[in-house]
């Protein structure tokens, strides 16, 4: 009798070790952002960049999304992309709301301030 073939994909373990090492390096770099005391937009840009890179490697390799069909990838990536777009829109609206509050409520006498009646 012949041996039954096991169908499926076999991924080399070296890929996992490389990704683990890369995740370690990216984590070290994200900690270095705090250690070197970067400030402002550079700090948050680097933190978000390292976060998205780590999340992408985890999803692609450890969750096997890199090896799956396009339909499975779209089932994960399209909702995530939609959430990111909605978060961006909410952030823009929050900036506009804070701007209008600064102009109309915090900028001295505005439409919300009532004056006392004049005495005769």
C-alpha positions as CSV (number, residue, x, y, z in Angstrom):
1,X,0.0,0.0,0.0
2,X,1.1,3.5,-0.7
3,X,1.3,6.2,1.9
4,X,-1.4,8.8,1.9
5,X,-0.2,12.3,1.0
6,X,-1.0,15.0,3.5
7,X,-2.4,17.9,1.5
8,X,-1.9,21.4,2.6
9,X,0.8,24.0,2.8
10,X,4.0,23.5,4.7
11,X,5.6,26.8,5.8
12,X,9.3,26.7,6.6
13,X,10.0,27.4,10.2
14,X,12.8,29.8,9.2
15,X,10.1,32.3,8.1
16,X,8.6,32.3,11.7
17,X,12.1,32.8,13.2
18,X,12.8,35.7,10.9
19,X,9.5,37.4,11.7
20,X,10.0,36.9,15.4
21,X,13.4,38.5,15.1
22,X,12.0,41.3,13.0
23,X,9.2,41.9,15.6
24,X,11.8,42.0,18.3
25,X,13.8,44.7,16.3
26,X,10.7,46.7,15.6
27,X,9.7,46.6,19.3
28,X,13.2,47.7,20.3
29,X,12.9,50.6,17.9
30,X,9.6,51.7,19.3
31,X,11.0,51.6,22.8
32,X,14.0,53.7,21.5
33,X,11.6,56.4,20.4
34,X,10.7,56.9,24.1
35,X,14.3,56.4,25.3
36,X,15.7,59.0,22.9
37,X,12.8,61.3,23.9
38,X,11.5,62.2,20.5
39,X,8.7,64.8,20.6
40,X,5.9,66.0,18.5
41,X,4.9,64.7,15.2
42,X,8.1,62.7,14.7
43,X,7.4,60.7,17.9
44,X,3.8,59.8,17.0
45,X,4.7,59.1,13.4
46,X,7.4,56.6,14.4
47,X,5.2,54.9,17.0
48,X,2.3,54.5,14.5
49,X,4.7,53.3,11.8
50,X,6.3,50.6,14.1
51,X,2.8,49.6,15.3
52,X,1.4,49.1,11.8
53,X,4.5,47.2,10.7
54,X,4.3,44.8,13.7
55,X,0.6,44.3,13.2
56,X,1.0,43.7,9.5
57,X,3.7,41.0,10.1
58,X,1.6,39.3,12.7
59,X,-1.5,39.2,10.6
60,X,0.4,38.2,7.4
61,X,2.6,35.4,8.8
62,X,1.2,34.2,12.1
63,X,-2.4,34.4,11.1
64,X,-1.5,32.9,7.7
65,X,-3.2,35.8,5.8
66,X,-0.2,35.9,3.4
67,X,-0.9,32.4,2.3
68,X,-4.7,32.6,2.1
69,X,-6.9,33.4,-0.9
70,X,-7.8,37.0,-1.8
71,X,-11.4,36.6,-0.4
72,X,-10.0,35.8,3.1
73,X,-7.6,38.7,2.9
74,X,-10.4,41.1,1.9
75,X,-12.6,39.9,4.7
76,X,-9.9,41.1,7.1
77,X,-8.4,44.1,5.4
78,X,-11.4,45.9,4.0
79,X,-13.2,46.3,7.4
80,X,-9.9,47.3,9.0
81,X,-9.4,49.9,6.2
82,X,-12.9,51.2,6.6
83,X,-12.4,51.6,10.4
84,X,-9.2,53.6,9.7
85,X,-11.0,55.9,7.3
86,X,-13.8,56.5,9.8
87,X,-11.3,57.2,12.6
88,X,-9.6,59.7,10.3
89,X,-13.0,61.4,9.6
90,X,-13.8,61.5,13.3
91,X,-10.4,63.1,14.0
92,X,-11.0,65.8,11.4
93,X,-14.5,66.5,12.9
94,X,-13.0,66.7,16.4
95,X,-10.5,69.3,15.1
96,X,-13.3,71.3,13.5
97,X,-15.4,71.1,16.7
98,X,-12.6,72.3,18.9
99,X,-11.9,75.1,16.4
100,X,-15.5,76.4,16.5
101,X,-15.6,76.2,20.3
102,X,-12.4,78.3,20.5
103,X,-13.9,80.9,18.1
104,X,-17.4,81.2,19.5
105,X,-17.1,80.2,23.2
106,X,-13.6,80.9,24.4
107,X,-12.8,84.0,22.4
108,X,-14.3,86.6,24.7
109,X,-17.8,88.0,24.5
110,X,-19.7,85.9,22.0
111,X,-23.2,84.9,21.2
112,X,-23.5,83.0,24.5
113,X,-22.7,85.9,26.7
114,X,-25.6,88.0,28.0
115,X,-25.0,91.6,29.1
116,X,-26.7,93.2,32.1
117,X,-29.4,95.8,31.3
118,X,-28.3,99.4,31.5
119,X,-29.3,101.3,34.6
120,X,-31.0,104.8,34.3
